[in-house]
């Protein structure tokens, strides 16, 4: 089943306003002469006698400063950086003026002593193994720690998952199947980064990195992370900067790095592509955990039990609501679902229009003079009959459907519902899952969750 990412978040773009009294002049400002560019690079020997702390200051107004100090880059007017390791460094400085880049002479910096306190934060140790060590990371291509190697997140809210595809879905859709190699973060004399990109035929890159634990960002210089190289939809193009990454999660075993898709791709808007890594040590020692299907999957009913679950006693009926406040939809593959709440599929699946429908609609099953259903679709009532095939756990709504969201791709026109998950004896607390379509190659059901209610 195709999964569509329909991203509604918009970019906020700066707007330059001109007042009516200003003279119209669309020419670029004159490029400054190199001699007019002023800046300072000062080592704070009071804070660090070894010269580890360096203060960068742009003293030229009206220009965009661009610093490159070897272990990182900055565009701040004034910035303070720390070199944890002794050695010789070059600070490069340039400004953007009048549409042109003015490159200044590099400033040499000599650091005479290590100050490893700058790389002793627990996150530094989780990333690199600590000073004098290196740590190797692999893409989680087999889903050993999570659902797979890539996740799509809302760039405005990292906790909002737009799409976390299963491992099987990644390779047909957004990645090439294979061994992606490894990458290392290294504190053996400096913050070094290297990789071996096997998926590209053994390309090796060596560079440096800067890590800001407070801002949770990593910037790579001279290299990039292991990633997908297959041109595809779903956000693997449209990325301007493969050097800067948002650290979504960092533990001893897990490293999740997000890169911003800032260019429009097929009208899908911005997204944060998160590559999910595991440490090589975790991967080497990983033992698969055998888990069975979800509770309630493939239920077995006694004669007449499913009818009683749906419609109650012979003299009553039961109203069922789409579980919009809980977990309304899921893809249940090989007996296991992946969503836990409505936000897990927002906005490419569950959204505000579905929420509004769920709050104003219901379906009633009763046994008064036969097996009947009444569908209240946002105030429009439809009545009909239903049948149950106890051999297959299928419920057929004669000429009817479940609650619809007209025009939405998830709306189902099927009259036959497969009871994929049910909980005899626990129906009041756990509800029932109706499968509306099945994908044989994935052994996967698309299912809606209904719970008992009253209207």
ChimeraX attribute file (.defattr): number of C-alpha atoms within 10 A of each C-alpha:
attribute: neighborCount
match mode: 1-to-1
recipient: residues
	/A:1	14
	/A:2	6
	/A:3	15
	/A:4	14
	/A:5	19
	/A:6	15
	/A:7	16
	/A:8	13
	/A:9	14
	/A:10	9
	/A:11	11
	/A:12	6
	/A:13	6
	/A:14	6
	/A:15	6
	/A:16	5
	/A:17	6
	/A:18	9
	/A:19	7
	/A:20	7
	/A:21	6
	/A:22	7
	/A:23	8
	/A:24	9
	/A:25	7
	/A:26	6
	/A:27	7
	/A:28	10
	/A:29	11
	/A:30	10
	/A:31	14
	/A:32	17
	/A:33	9
	/A:34	13
	/A:35	7
	/A:36	9
	/A:37	18
	/A:38	12
	/A:39	17
	/A:40	13
	/A:41	17
	/A:42	15
	/A:43	22
	/A:44	16
	/A:45	12
	/A:46	9
	/A:47	11
	/A:48	17
	/A:49	14
	/A:50	20
	/A:51	23
	/A:52	25
	/A:53	21
	/A:54	22
	/A:55	14
	/A:56	22
	/A:57	18
	/A:58	23
	/A:59	15
	/A:60	15
	/A:61	10
	/A:62	11
	/A:63	19
	/A:64	15
	/A:65	23
	/A:66	20
	/A:67	20
	/A:68	16
	/A:69	21
	/A:70	17
	/A:71	22
	/A:72	17
	/A:73	19
	/A:74	16
	/A:75	15
	/A:76	14
	/A:77	17
	/A:78	14
	/A:79	14
	/A:80	15
	/A:81	16
	/A:82	17
	/A:83	25
	/A:84	24
	/A:85	22
	/A:86	18
	/A:87	15
	/A:88	10
	/A:89	16
	/A:90	15
	/A:91	18
	/A:92	17
	/A:93	24
	/A:94	22
	/A:95	23
	/A:96	16
	/A:97	19
	/A:98	15
	/A:99	12
	/A:100	12
	/A:101	16
	/A:102	19
	/A:103	14
	/A:104	15
	/A:105	12
	/A:106	14
	/A:107	14
	/A:108	12
	/A:109	18
	/A:110	15
	/A:111	21
	/A:112	15
	/A:113	16
	/A:114	18
	/A:115	20
	/A:116	16
	/A:117	9
	/A:118	14
	/A:119	22
	/A:120	15
	/A:121	12
	/A:122	15
	/A:123	19
	/A:124	19
	/A:125	18
	/A:126	18
	/A:127	24
	/A:128	25
	/A:129	19
	/A:130	21
	/A:131	21
	/A:132	12
	/A:133	13
	/A:134	18
	/A:135	20
	/A:136	19
	/A:137	26
	/A:138	23
	/A:139	28
	/A:140	25
	/A:141	24
	/A:142	14
	/A:143	17
	/A:144	18
	/A:145	18
	/A:146	18
	/A:147	19
	/A:148	22
	/A:149	28
	/A:150	29
	/A:151	22
	/A:152	22
	/A:153	22
	/A:154	21
	/A:155	20
	/A:156	13
	/A:157	9
	/A:158	15
	/A:159	12
	/A:160	16
	/A:161	19
	/A:162	25
	/A:163	22
	/A:164	21
	/A:165	19
	/A:166	19
	/A:167	17
	/A:168	15
	/A:169	16
	/A:170	19
	/A:171	17
	/A:172	11
	/A:173	16
	/A:174	19
	/A:175	19
	/A:176	17
	/A:177	14
	/A:178	10
	/A:179	13
	/A:180	22
	/A:181	20
	/A:182	20
	/A:183	25
	/A:184	21
	/A:185	24
	/A:186	23
	/A:187	24
	/A:188	14
	/A:189	14
	/A:190	20
	/A:191	23
	/A:192	20
	/A:193	25
	/A:194	22
	/A:195	23
	/A:196	19
	/A:197	20
	/A:198	15
	/A:199	18
	/A:200	14
	/A:201	10
	/A:202	12
	/A:203	11
	/A:204	15
	/A:205	15
	/A:206	16
	/A:207	17
	/A:208	19
	/A:209	23
	/A:210	18
	/A:211	20
	/A:212	13
	/A:213	15
	/A:214	7
	/A:215	9
	/A:216	15
	/A:217	16
	/A:218	19
	/A:219	19
	/A:220	23
	/A:221	21
	/A:222	12
	/A:223	18
	/A:224	21
	/A:225	22
	/A:226	21
	/A:227	19
	/A:228	19
	/A:229	13
	/A:230	15
	/A:231	13
	/A:232	14
	/A:233	13
	/A:234	18
	/A:235	24
	/A:236	17
	/A:237	16
	/A:238	17
	/A:239	18
	/A:240	11
	/A:241	12
	/A:242	16
	/A:243	15
	/A:244	18
	/A:245	24
	/A:246	20
	/A:247	19
	/A:248	18
	/A:249	14
	/A:250	19
	/A:251	14
	/A:252	17
	/A:253	16
	/A:254	22
	/A:255	23
	/A:256	22
	/A:257	24
	/A:258	27
	/A:259	21
	/A:260	22
	/A:261	21
	/A:262	18
	/A:263	16
	/A:264	14
	/A:265	17
	/A:266	10
	/A:267	10
	/A:268	17
	/A:269	19
	/A:270	24
	/A:271	27
	/A:272	25
	/A:273	25
	/A:274	25
	/A:275	23
	/A:276	26
	/A:277	30
	/A:278	25
	/A:279	23
	/A:280	19
	/A:281	14
	/A:282	16
	/A:283	18
	/A:284	8
	/A:285	8
	/A:286	11
	/A:287	9
	/A:288	8
	/A:289	7
	/A:290	5
	/A:291	7
	/A:292	10
	/A:293	13
	/A:294	15
	/A:295	12
	/A:296	18
	/A:297	19
	/A:298	17
	/A:299	14
	/A:300	17
	/A:301	16
	/A:302	8
	/A:303	10
	/A:304	10
	/A:305	13
	/A:306	22
	/A:307	20
	/A:308	17
	/A:309	22
	/A:310	21
	/A:311	22
	/A:312	17
	/A:313	14
	/A:314	14
	/A:315	10
	/A:316	12
	/A:317	20
	/A:318	19
	/A:319	21
	/A:320	23
	/A:321	22
	/A:322	29
	/A:323	22
	/A:324	23
	/A:325	12
	/A:326	14
	/A:327	19
	/A:328	25
	/A:329	28
	/A:330	24
	/A:331	21
	/A:332	24
	/A:333	19
	/A:334	14
	/A:335	18
	/A:336	17
	/A:337	18
	/A:338	17
	/A:339	16
	/A:340	13
	/A:341	17
	/A:342	20
	/A:343	19
	/A:344	21
	/A:345	24
	/A:346	19
	/A:347	21
	/A:348	18
	/A:349	21
	/A:350	21
	/A:351	15
	/A:352	11
	/A:353	11
	/A:354	20
	/A:355	17
	/A:356	13
	/A:357	18
	/A:358	21
	/A:359	14
	/A:360	14
	/A:361	21
	/A:362	25
	/A:363	23
	/A:364	21
	/A:365	24
	/A:366	24
	/A:367	21
	/A:368	13
	/A:369	8
	/A:370	11
	/A:371	17
	/A:372	19
	/A:373	23
	/A:374	17
	/A:375	22
	/A:376	17
	/A:377	18
	/A:378	16
	/A:379	10
	/A:380	8
	/A:381	12
	/A:382	14
	/A:383	15
	/A:384	14
	/A:385	17
	/A:386	19
	/A:387	15
	/A:388	18
	/A:389	11
	/A:390	16
	/A:391	9
	/A:392	11
	/A:393	17
	/A:394	18
	/A:395	20
	/A:396	18
	/A:397	20
	/A:398	15
	/A:399	14
	/A:400	19
	/A:401	19
	/A:402	24
	/A:403	22
	/A:404	17
	/A:405	18
	/A:406	12
	/A:407	7
	/A:408	12
	/A:409	11
	/A:410	18
	/A:411	15
	/A:412	15
	/A:413	13
	/A:414	15
	/A:415	15
	/A:416	22
	/A:417	21
	/A:418	21
	/A:419	22
	/A:420	23
	/A:421	23
	/A:422	23
	/A:423	20
	/A:424	18
	/A:425	9
	/A:426	12
	/A:427	14
	/A:428	13
	/A:429	10
	/A:430	17
	/A:431	22
	/A:432	27
	/A:433	26
	/A:434	22
	/A:435	24
	/A:436	22
	/A:437	17
	/A:438	17
	/A:439	12
	/A:440	10
	/A:441	7
	/A:442	13
	/A:443	11
	/A:444	20
	/A:445	24
	/A:446	20
	/A:447	24
	/A:448	24
	/A:449	23
	/A:450	24
	/A:451	19
	/A:452	20
	/A:453	16
	/A:454	9
	/A:455	9
